[in-house]
Amino acid sequence: MFKNILRILLLLLVTTGLSKLALSAFNPYLAAQLFSSEGAYSLWWGLRLDIVAATALATPIVLLLFVIHLLDGRPSRVKPLLFMAGLWLILTTTADAIYMLEAGRHITFEVFTGQGLEQGLIATALTTYISQTLAGLGLIVLLAVTTWLLPMNAPKHSLRYASANTRTRWPVAVGLLIAWLAITTTAVRGGWSDAPQSPMSAYKIGEPSQAALAWNAPYAISYYLAKGKKRAAQQLTPDPSKQDMALLAKHFASQQPLQMPTKQGNVLVVLLESWPAADLASYTQASSKIATPAVAPHFDDLRQQSLTTNALYADGYRTVEGMFATFCSYPNPIGGGVAGTQLQSANYRCLPRILKEQGFATHFIQGSGKGIVGSFAQSLGFTHSYGKSDYEFAGTENYWGYMDDDIYRFALDKLATADSPYLMTVNTGTTHDTYLPKETEYIFGKADRTALRRNVIHSADGALQRFLSKLPEVVTEPTLVVLMADHTAGIEPNGLDRNAIPFLMFATDGSLPLKTLPINAGQLDIAPTIIDWLGGNVPWFTGQSLLTQPYTGFAHYSDGQSVNWIENNRLVRFDVTTNDHTKCFQISDNGLALSPDNCANAHYGNMLERAQAYTRYTQSLLFAGKASEFAELLSETAAQ
């Protein structure tokens, strides 16, 4: 039985590997990489995903084989099922290869959006992609012949009617089956030291072009079929009209052409997990919301000595949503995020990837398991992604993983050895939980969620101060330091409290003005500001550099089907599916409270037009996988 299991596994593993090789060779973008050292490494790295596909498909065959051995039957009866498993591997790989050429990305949730188009898809494969189709058919014929000729050893004794001497084989067979199931589970999870892997784990290789080759289509398509349509991101907006395009072309007419960084400097971004501005005295000012003692006194003091804004608003409510808005300067899907959906595999040209292509070392550090956040960071261009399994020392942990002092300790070690120039992002973890090591640290008590939240922020603020005090020991080159929250959590939905986040930045070489800009900005402005400090410009970033004078940008976020658009001290809110139910508000001086206002005001009318046009256009590009063509298409419109 062991030999039969081994033959089944090897046949499926060879089938998925050979299919990947054959179909990749017909892709001009992958073929050049295929026959290089990087290609060999990509294939080797992707072997773990190939094993997932092979073991998962082999499991029902092995179960049937076990029953056949139990009944003293013929093992060759599993061959039809074995052929069907191999056929699935070839068909899905072929379909994905064709889709990759057609759409520029691998199949994920598109397994649902293509329903009802099967005849058209087959016709396209048989006409436009005849080489890939013939290659797939050739592989199927080879599979059929190999399966037919595959030797399968029959049991010498029936386990049911075995004699007393041979009946000892029963526990051996059961043990073999249990071992197989354990191996399969471990393979699908990708081990036991971190979160279970998904098809997007291919991006953990650190380079999107290599991830495209490491990708395993059978696993991805099977995974998303199992996950269901409910996990797919849905475009809620119509495509932009000619009037929308003309309006946006005029609004973004001053956008400068692409300019790569010219300054030699490093960038350090610290994502303050879940910090809300509403808890900080420097934002609430004279408001009655101020806690005593101050929740984050060190951040408040530093903010008075840094470049900051009156307010900064998060574009989402999860770490991956904050990352996408911050590093890509692009809005998230309405009411959701990019990570873990069909949108993640699109070709994004975000800040990490741009800097990496210019020779920057890119690192992403967190204290929890790498999971979806770590793989998403790498899909955006971070070469190195570190999680709690990479820490080589014991530290204090909460429910999620390491707490901030240890995360900063790990970050300082990496900073000390990092090659310049670099972009390093640190995602903190203390505020992921309400746990603190010592009872005396709960200085706000434990009466309610607000008190618990403020306790951990206060603790995280102390860890941040200790980290920044040690930073000069490891940072010697000019470095831009950006401190900001990725989103908020556990905050009441009053006014803008759920979206207002703390933010400041300073340069170690003193090249930034130290003042509070009297503007309400958004996460979309962070990447343009960083690239501006480095002496560059990226026209497809939809935010605006905070160093631009005068600032004419905006902040944007969605909540369900509702989009909120902020300019200066005004906010307009509308439903993207109906474009009605519009509400207008004045924003208080501290950027938190909202006061209802009359939408008949001309300012709101102009804001609404811009907001609706921008939302339709950016969502259309996002779902078409063309986010980086934002400025190019507007330039074409302006030229017409």
N, C-alpha and C positions, 0 to 999 in steps of 0.2 A: 504493500500500500504506500510505503514511503517513496519508493521509486516512481510510482504513478503520480503521486502528488508533485514530486519534483519535476517530472516531465510536463505536467499541466502548467505549473508556474513558469517554467522556462519558456514554454511555447508562447504564453501570453506576454511575458516580459519582452521576448525577442520581437513579437508582433508589434507591440506599442513602440519599441525603440526603432525598429526598421521602418515603420510607417512614418514616424517623426523625421527620420533621416531622409527618406525618399521624397516626402512632400515638401520638406524645408528646402531641398535642393532645387525645387521649381520656383522658389520665392527669391527674386533677385536681391532683396534686402537681407535675407537670411543666408543665402548661398555663400556670399563672400565671407561671412562670419563662420559658416559651418566648417570650412576647411582651414581653420586657424587655431592657434592655441586658445584664444578666447572661446571659440566654438566648442572645442573639446572640453574645456572647463564647464561651459554652460550645459552641455549634454551630461557630463558627470554630475553636476550639481542637480540637474533635473531628474536624475535617476531616482531620487527619493519619491518624486511624484509619480514616476513611471511604475514604481513598486506599489504605490497606493492603488493605482488603476488595476494592475495585474492581480494583486492579492484580493482586492474587493470582488473582482469578477470571478476569480477562481474559487471563492468561498462556497457558493451554491454547488459548484461542480464537485468540490471536495466532500461536501455533505452527501451528495448523491453517491459518490464513490464509496463512502463509508457504509451506506445502506447496502450497496451492491456487494461489498465485501462481507457484510453481515449475513446476507442471504445466499452467499456462495454463487453470486451471479457473474456476469461477464463485464469486466471493467470497461470494455470498448463501448458499452452503451452510453457512456458519458460523452462520447465524441460529438454527437449532434449539439449538445449544450456547449461543449468546448468550442465548436466552430462558431456558434452564435455569439459567444463572448469575444472571440477573435474578430468576428465580423463587426461588432460594435466598436472595437478599437480602431479598425481601419476606416469605417464609415465616418466616425466622429472626427478622426484626424484629418480625413480628406475634406470634410465639410468645413472644418475650422481653417484649414489651409486656404481654401477658396474664399472664405469670409475675410481672412486676414488680408488678402490681396484686394478684395472688393471694398472693405470698410476701414482697413488700416489697423484693426485690433482683433483680438481673439474673441470667440463667442463666450458670453457669460449668460446674462439674463435674456439675450436675444433669442434664446430657445423658445420664449413665449411670444415675443413680438413678431416672429415669423410665421405664426400659425395662420393657415389659410392661404399661404403663399408657396406651398410645397411644389406645385406644378411649375411655377415660374422659376423657383430656385433650381429645380432639376434641369429645366431647359437651359438656364444660364450656365450650369455646370457642363452640360453636354455641348454647348456651342462656344462660349467664351473661354472656358477653362478646360479644354479637352485634354491637355497634357496631365493635369491633376486627376481628371476623371479616369483616364487610361491607367495612370499609375495606381489609383485605388483599385481598379478592376484587376490589374495584374497582381496586386498584393492579395486580393481575395482568392484568386485562382491558386496562388502559391500556398495560402493558408489551407485551402480545401485539400490540396494534394498532401501537404505535411500532416494535417490532422488525420487523413485517411491512412497514411503510412506509419503514424506514430505507434510504437509498440506499447501495449498495456498489459502488464503482468496480471494473470488471474490468480486468485487465492488458492493455495494448495489444500486448505481445509476450510470447511464451513465453520464460522464462529458460533452458529446456532447449534449445530449438531456435532461439534467437536468432541473428541474424547477427553478424558480427564487431563491427559498430558498436554494436549493442544489447546485446551480451554484457557490456559494462561495467556493466550494471545489476545483475549478480549480486553483486559486492562491495558495492554500495550496499544491496541487500536484506539481505545478511548483517550489514553494519554496523548497519543499522536494528534487526535482531533482537537483536544484542549490546547495543545501547544500551537496548532495551526491558528486557532481562533485568537490566541494571545498575540501571535506574531502579526496577524492581520490587523487587530485593534491597534497595536503599537505603530504599525506602518501608517495607518490612516491618520492617527493622531500626530505622527511625526516625532514620536518619543513621548516621554512623560515629564520632561523638565520644564515645559512651557505650555502655552495654550494650544489646543488642537489646531493643526494647520488647515488651511483652505487652499483652493487653487491659486489665490492671490499670494500665497507664500512664495511663489516663483520670484516675486519682486525682492525677496530678501537677499537675492544674489547681489543686489546693490546697483545694477546697471540695467535700465529698461530694455535696451537692445539685447542683452544677454538673457533677460527674463523671457523675452519673446521666444527664444530658442529652448529655454529650460521648461517652458510651459507644457503641460500635458492636457491635451484637448479632451480625451475620453473622461478623465477625472473631472475636469471643469464642467463639461456639459452634464455629466451624471450628477454632480454636486448641485448645480443650479436647478436641475429638474427636481431633485429631492427637496431643495429649499422652498421651492414654490414661487409663484408669480408675485406673491405679496412682498417679497424681498427686493423686487426690482424697483428702481427709481422710475417715476412716471413724469413725463412732461405735461405740466398743467396749463401751459400757455400756448396760444397760437403763434405762428411764425410772424415776424415783424412785417409791417406794411411798408410801402415805398415812403410814406410820410414819416414813419418811425425812423427809417434809415436816413432820410434827409435831415431830420431833427438831430439825430445823434452825430451825423457827419459834421454838422455845424457846431455842436456842443464840444466835440473832441477835436476840432480843427487845429488847435494849438499844440497837439501832441507831437513831440519831437521824434525823429527817426531813431532806429536802434543804435545804441552806443554801448559797447562792452566796457567793463570797469577799467579805469586807468590808474586808480590809486592802489598802492600796496597797503593793505590793511586787512584785519580779521574782523569777523562778526560773531558775537555771542548773543544768542537769544535765549532767555529764560521764560518758559511758559509757566506762569503761576497758577497751577491747577485750581480752577473753580473760585478764584478770588473775585468777589463782587466789589465794585467801587462804593456801593451803598454802605459798606461797613467801615470805610476809611474816613478819618476826620478831615483829611485834605480835600475830599470830595464833598462830603456832607456840609462842611463849613459850619455855619451857625445853626444847622438843622438840629431838631430835637432827636434825630436818629443817632447822634454821636454817642458812642459807648464810653464809659469811664471804668478803668483806664483806657487809653487809646488802643484800638485793635492792632494796628500795624504802625507803631510810632517810627520805626526805622525807615520804612518805605515812605511815610509822610515827610520825614525830614529830607530824604534823598530827592524826593519829588521837587522840593523847593530849590534844589541845586542842579536840576537836569532840564533837558528839553522835554516838555510834556504838552498836553492839550487840555482845554477846559473839560472835555469828556472824550472818551473813545468807546465805541460800541462794537460788541461781538456780532459776527454774522451768523452764529449758530449756537447750539446748546450741547455739543459734544466736542471732545478734543480733536477728533479728525475733521470736524466742520471748521473749528477755529484754525486748524493748520492749513486747510485748503484756502480759506479766505486770506490768511496772513501771508502765506508763501506764494500763492498763485495770483493774488490780487484779483480774485474772481469770485462772484457770488455762488453759494451752494445751490443745489437743486431746491426748488421751492418746497419748504416743509421737510427737508431731509438733508442727506449728505452724499458725497461721492464714494467714500470708502465702503467696500463690501458690496457694491452694486456693479452693474454692467459698465458704469461710467469710469470706474477706477482704471480700467485697462486702456483708456484713451491716451493719446500722445500729448501730455501736458508739458509746457515749457515754463516751469515755475522757477523761483529764485534758486533753490538748491541745485537744480539741474543746470541752470545757466552758469552758476558759479563753478560747478564741478567741471563743466566744459572749458572753463577758463583757468583750470589748474588748481582750484580750491579743493582742499580736503573737506569732506562734508560728513558730519557726525550727528547722530540723534541719540540722546540718552534719556532713559526713564528708569524708574525704580520698580515698576511692575513687570509682568510678563510682556514680552514684545507684542504678541498677538496682532490684532488688526492695526493698532496704532503704529507698531514698528514696521510692519510690511507696507503700510500706507506711506510712511515717511520715506521708505526706499523707493516707492513708485513715483514719489515727487522729486527724487534726485539725491537723497541722502545715501551715500555709499555704505556707511557703517551705521548699524542700528544696534543699540545695546539695551538689554533688559536685565531683570534681577538674576537670571541664570548666568550672567556674565560677570557678576560681582565676585571677586576672589577673596572677600572678607565677610565676616559675620557682622551684622548690624541690627539696628532696631527696626522691626517691621510692623506694619498695621495689616489690615485685612487684604490690602492690594499688593503690598510689597514693601520695599525699603522706604524709609521716611527721609525727609529732606536733608538732614545733616549728612547721611551716608550717600545720598544721591550726589550732593555737592562734593563730597570727598572723592567719589568716583570721577566726577567731572574734572576736578582739579588735577587728578592723576592723568587724565586724558589730555588736558590742556598743556600740562608740563611736557608731554612728548609729541604733541600734535605738530605736524609740518605746516608752516605758514605759506600762503594764506589759507585760512580755514573759515568755514561756517559751522558753528557748533550750536545745537539746540538742546536745552535741558528741560525736560518735562518733570515738574516736581510731583510729590506724592503724599506729603503729610495731610493735605486738605482733601485727599480722596476718601478720608474716613473721619471718624470723630474720636478715634483712639489717641491718647497721649500716655507716655510711659509712666508719668508720676501723677498722683492724685492732686498734688499742689499746683499742677499746671492748668487746672481747670479754673482759671481766675474769674471767669464769668459765670461759674456755676453750671448746673446741668438741668435747669428748669425747663428749657424748650430747645427747639432746633436752632434758633438764633444764637442762643448762648453757646451751644455745642460748636456751631460753625465758627463763632468768633474765637473760641478757645484754640482751635487748630490753626486759624489764620495767625493768631498772635504767636503761636509756637513757630509757625513757618516763617514769620517775619524775623524772628530771632535767628533762625538758621540762615536766612538770606543775608542778614548783616554779617554773620560769621564767614559766610562764603565770600562776600564782597571784600571783606577785610584781608582775606588771603589771596585775592585775585592778583594784586600787583606782584606777588612772588612768582607767578607762572605766566603772566601776560606782560610781555616786554614790547612787542610790536604795537603800532597804533591799532586800537581795537574799538569797534562800536559795540556797546553793551545795550541790549534792548530788554527791558523787563515789562512783561504784560501778561494778563490772564488769557487763557485760551477760550474760556467761557465762564459762566457762573453756575452755581448749583445750590439748591436748598434755600433759594431766595424767594420772597413773596412777589407775585406779579403786580407790583405797584408801579405805575408810571413806567420809567425806563430802567428800573432796578435790575431786572433780569438780564439786561443786555449791556449795561454800563460796566466797563471793566477798568481796573487800574492800568496805567501805562506811563512809562518814562523811558528815556534813552539818554546816554551820554557817551562821549568819545574820550578815550584815555589820553589822546593827544591834544585835547581841548579844542577840537575843530568844530564843535557844535555850539550854538548859542544856548545859554542856560536860562531858559525862560518858559513861562506858560503861555502857549499860543491861545488866543481868545477864540478858539474854534471848537466845534463838535465834529470829530472825525470818526473814521471806522477802521476795522482791521484791513480793509482793502488798501489802505494807504501805507501800510508798514513796508511791504516789499518795494514799492516805488521809492520810499524814503531811504531804505538801505542801499539800493542800487544807485541812487542819487549821491549819497555820501561817498560811494566808491567811484564816483565820476562817470557813471553810466546812465543809460535810459532804456527802458523796455516799452515799446509802444503798445503791446497787447495787455499790459497791466491796466486794469480799469480804474484803479484808485489813483490818487495824486500824491506826489511827494509833499511831506509836511514842510520841506525846506523851500517850497515854491512860494513866491510872493507876487500877487496876492493869492491866497489859497481860495480855490473855487470848487473844492471837492464836495463829497457827500458821504453819508453813512447809509448802510442798507442792511436789512435783515428781514427774514420771513418767519412767520409763526403759523403753521398749518397752511391754509390757502391765502393767508393775509400777508401782504408785503408792506413793510414800513420803510419810508424814504425820508432821510433827514438832510436838510440844508440849513446851515446857520442855526437859528433857534426855532426852526419850524419842523413839524413832522406831518406827513400825509400818509394815510393808511387806506389800502384798497384791497378788494378781493380779486385775485388774478383770474379766477374762472368766470366771473361775471363782470369785472371791471366796474362794479358799483359798490354800494355800502361804504362810500368814501367818508373818512373822518379826518379832521384836521386838528392839530394841537400846537400850542405854544410850549416851548421847552423852558424850564426854569433856569436861572443863572447857573446852578450847580450841575445842570445836565441830567437831572434825575426825575423831577416831577413834571407832569403834563397837565396843561390846562386846555379844555376844549375851545376851539376857535371856529370862526365862520369860514367855511370852504369857499364862499363867494369871493373872498379876497383873491385878487389877481395873482399874487405870489403862489398861492396854493394851486391854482389852475396850471401855471407854468411848471411847477414841480411835478404835478400829477402827469402831465404829458411826458416829461423827461423820464419819470419813474416807470411808466407803463412801456414806453419805447425801449428803455434800457433792459427791463425785465424780459420782454418778448425776445429781444435780440440776443441777450446773453444766454437765456435758457435754450434758445434754438441752437446756438453754436455749441453749447455744452452737450446737448443730446446728440448732436451730429458729430461730436468728437473734433470740433474745430475751434476750440477756445482760443488758441494762439493766433487765429486769423481775425481777431477782433478789430484791430486797427487797419489791416489790409483791406477788408471788405468795406469799411467806412471810407477809406481813401478812394476806392473804386467808385463808390456812390458819389463822393464829392467831385470826382473828375467827370461824371456824366452830365 
